[in-house]
């Protein structure tokens, strides 16, 4: 059976919504892979807590991809079964996102500890592996920081009281031997990264609320179309 009139409009709105939702799923998968690769380069991936975020992003992207597929096909074919599946799955992922948001808010203050632990582990292995050395140097250069809590963290691993050249405000060969406030970035990387995350938290919240709003619209459209199909309205 097909739908007509206002229900036909809802059908196409649901189809367009799911097409955009499908694109969002692909975008999340790509973003997750990029974040995973970036963390791998900085070796924060050695910490299970740090690597969890990109894995969750990829997983959510894959789930959204398949949910949108059910929605698109269901809307186009006016399949009651597929639209019902779409509505149920979308509702479940919406509830999971709410739970994740609550958990994220509760544990947001532990982000600093996670980065601190990962950085300290990398600092211990700084002179043992070229990969760890490159990872730490990349973090310190990109975030203009030094050590985990502050630049003095390096003194534990460097008895000569020097820091890596990547700690310098203008990195040059052996500049880390001149440990002065005018030459060295003194803030720790865990503190700097945590501050950066807190500053960008509002953007993340805004995007999340936007996605949640469209998900609610999708659930409403799906329920309306389900009712129309089940009622047996005739289509043209």
C-alpha positions as CSV (number, residue, x, y, z in Angstrom):
1,X,0.0,0.0,0.0
2,X,1.2,3.5,-0.7
3,X,0.6,6.8,1.0
4,X,-0.7,10.1,-0.4
5,X,-1.1,13.7,0.4
6,X,0.6,14.9,3.6
7,X,1.9,11.3,4.2
8,X,3.7,11.4,0.9
9,X,5.5,14.5,2.0
10,X,6.4,12.8,5.3
11,X,7.7,9.9,3.3
12,X,10.1,12.0,1.2
13,X,11.2,14.0,4.3
14,X,12.0,10.8,6.0
15,X,13.9,9.6,3.0
16,X,15.9,12.9,2.7
17,X,16.6,12.8,6.5
18,X,17.9,9.3,6.3
19,X,20.1,10.1,3.3
20,X,21.7,12.9,5.3
21,X,21.9,10.6,8.3
22,X,23.7,8.0,6.2
23,X,26.2,10.7,5.1
24,X,26.7,11.6,8.8
25,X,27.4,7.9,9.5
26,X,30.1,7.9,6.8
27,X,31.5,11.1,8.2
28,X,31.7,9.7,11.7
29,X,33.6,6.6,10.4
30,X,36.1,8.8,8.6
31,X,36.5,11.1,11.6
32,X,37.0,8.1,13.9
33,X,39.7,6.7,11.7
34,X,41.5,10.0,11.4
35,X,41.4,10.5,15.2
36,X,42.6,6.9,15.7
37,X,45.5,7.4,13.3
38,X,46.4,10.7,15.1
39,X,46.4,9.1,18.5
40,X,48.5,6.3,17.1
41,X,51.0,8.8,15.9
42,X,51.1,10.5,19.3
43,X,51.2,7.1,21.1
44,X,48.3,8.0,23.3
45,X,46.8,4.9,21.7
46,X,48.9,2.9,24.2
47,X,46.4,3.9,26.8
48,X,43.1,2.0,26.5
49,X,41.1,4.9,27.9
50,X,42.5,7.3,25.3
51,X,41.9,4.9,22.4
52,X,38.3,4.3,23.5
53,X,37.0,7.6,22.1
54,X,37.8,7.0,18.4
55,X,36.7,3.4,18.5
56,X,33.3,4.6,19.9
57,X,33.1,7.2,17.1
58,X,33.7,4.5,14.5
59,X,31.2,2.1,16.1
60,X,28.5,4.8,16.2
61,X,29.2,5.7,12.6
62,X,28.8,2.1,11.5
63,X,25.6,1.7,13.4
64,X,24.2,5.0,12.0
65,X,25.2,3.9,8.5
66,X,23.1,0.7,8.8
67,X,20.2,2.4,10.6
68,X,20.0,5.0,7.9
69,X,20.0,2.2,5.3
70,X,16.9,0.7,6.9
71,X,15.3,4.1,7.0
72,X,16.0,5.0,3.4
73,X,14.8,1.7,2.0
74,X,11.8,1.6,4.3
75,X,10.7,5.1,3.3
76,X,11.2,4.5,-0.4
77,X,9.5,1.1,-0.5
78,X,7.0,2.1,2.2
79,X,7.9,-1.1,4.1
80,X,6.2,-1.1,7.5
81,X,8.7,-3.7,8.8
82,X,11.8,-1.7,7.8
83,X,10.5,1.6,9.1
84,X,9.6,-0.1,12.4
85,X,13.1,-1.5,12.6
86,X,14.6,1.9,11.8
87,X,12.4,3.7,14.5
88,X,13.3,1.1,17.2
89,X,17.1,1.2,16.4
90,X,17.1,5.0,16.2
91,X,15.4,5.2,19.5
92,X,17.9,2.7,21.1
93,X,20.9,4.7,19.8
94,X,19.3,7.9,21.0
95,X,19.0,6.4,24.5
96,X,22.6,5.1,24.3
97,X,23.8,8.6,23.3
98,X,22.0,10.1,26.3
99,X,23.7,7.5,28.6
100,X,27.1,8.3,26.9
101,X,26.6,12.0,27.4
102,X,25.8,11.5,31.1
103,X,28.9,9.3,31.5
104,X,31.0,11.8,29.7
105,X,29.9,14.6,32.0
106,X,30.5,12.5,35.1
107,X,34.0,11.4,34.0
108,X,35.1,14.6,32.2
109,X,37.4,15.5,35.0
110,X,39.3,12.3,34.6
111,X,40.5,13.2,31.1
112,X,43.5,15.0,32.5
113,X,44.5,11.9,34.5
114,X,44.2,9.7,31.4
115,X,46.5,12.0,29.3
116,X,48.9,12.4,32.2
117,X,49.4,8.6,32.6
118,X,49.8,8.1,28.9
119,X,52.3,11.0,28.6
120,X,54.4,9.8,31.6
121,X,54.6,6.3,30.1
122,X,55.8,7.8,26.8
123,X,58.3,10.0,28.6
124,X,59.8,7.0,30.3
125,X,60.4,5.4,26.9
126,X,61.5,8.6,25.2
127,X,65.2,7.4,24.9
128,X,64.3,3.8,24.3
129,X,62.3,4.1,21.1
130,X,62.4,6.4,18.1
131,X,58.6,6.1,17.8
132,X,58.0,7.2,21.4
133,X,60.5,10.1,20.9
134,X,58.7,11.2,17.8
135,X,55.3,11.0,19.5
136,X,56.3,13.0,22.6
137,X,58.1,15.6,20.4
138,X,54.9,15.9,18.2
139,X,52.7,16.6,21.2
140,X,55.1,19.1,22.8
141,X,55.6,21.0,19.6
142,X,51.9,21.1,18.5
143,X,50.6,22.1,22.0
144,X,53.5,24.2,23.0
145,X,54.0,22.3,26.3
146,X,56.6,20.4,28.1
147,X,56.4,17.3,30.3
148,X,53.2,16.0,31.8
149,X,52.4,18.4,34.6
150,X,55.2,20.9,33.8
151,X,58.7,21.0,32.3
152,X,60.3,19.8,35.6
153,X,58.8,16.3,35.0
154,X,61.7,15.7,32.6
155,X,64.3,16.1,35.4
156,X,63.2,12.6,36.7
157,X,64.3,11.0,33.4
158,X,67.2,13.4,32.7
159,X,69.6,13.8,35.6
160,X,71.5,16.6,33.8
161,X,68.3,18.8,34.3
162,X,67.7,19.3,30.6
163,X,64.5,18.9,28.5
164,X,64.0,17.7,24.9
165,X,64.4,20.3,22.2
166,X,60.7,20.0,21.4
167,X,60.1,21.8,24.7
168,X,61.6,25.0,23.3
169,X,59.5,27.9,22.2
170,X,61.6,27.9,19.1
171,X,62.9,24.3,18.7
172,X,66.6,24.2,17.6
173,X,69.4,21.7,18.1
174,X,70.4,21.5,21.8
175,X,68.1,24.3,22.8
176,X,66.7,22.1,25.6
177,X,69.9,22.5,27.5
178,X,69.0,26.1,28.2
179,X,66.2,25.6,30.7
180,X,64.9,29.2,31.2
181,X,61.4,30.6,31.2
182,X,62.2,32.7,28.1
183,X,63.3,29.6,26.2
184,X,61.1,26.7,27.4
185,X,57.4,26.1,27.3
186,X,56.7,25.6,31.0
187,X,53.1,24.3,31.1
188,X,52.6,20.6,31.1
189,X,51.0,18.8,28.1
190,X,48.3,17.0,30.2
191,X,47.1,20.4,31.5
192,X,47.3,22.1,28.1
193,X,45.5,19.3,26.3
194,X,42.8,19.2,29.0
195,X,42.3,23.0,28.7
196,X,42.0,22.6,24.9
197,X,39.4,19.9,25.3
198,X,37.4,22.1,27.8
199,X,37.5,25.0,25.4
200,X,36.1,22.9,22.6
201,X,33.5,21.1,24.8
202,X,30.8,23.6,23.9
203,X,31.3,22.9,20.2
204,X,31.0,19.1,20.8
205,X,27.8,19.7,23.0
206,X,26.3,21.9,20.3
207,X,26.9,19.3,17.6
208,X,25.6,16.5,19.8
209,X,22.4,18.4,20.5
210,X,21.9,19.1,16.8
211,X,22.3,15.4,16.0
212,X,19.9,14.5,18.8
213,X,17.3,16.9,17.5
214,X,17.4,15.4,14.0
215,X,17.2,11.9,15.5
216,X,14.0,12.9,17.3
217,X,12.6,14.3,14.1
218,X,13.5,11.0,12.4
219,X,11.7,9.0,15.1
220,X,8.6,11.2,14.8
221,X,8.5,11.0,11.0
222,X,9.0,7.2,11.1
223,X,6.2,6.8,13.6
224,X,3.8,9.0,11.6
225,X,4.6,7.1,8.4
226,X,4.3,3.7,10.1
227,X,0.8,4.7,11.3
228,X,-0.1,5.8,7.8
229,X,1.1,2.6,6.2
230,X,-0.6,0.5,8.8
231,X,-3.8,2.3,8.3
232,X,-3.7,1.4,4.7
233,X,-3.9,4.8,3.1
234,X,-3.9,4.5,-0.7
235,X,-1.0,5.9,-2.7
236,X,-0.8,7.4,-6.1
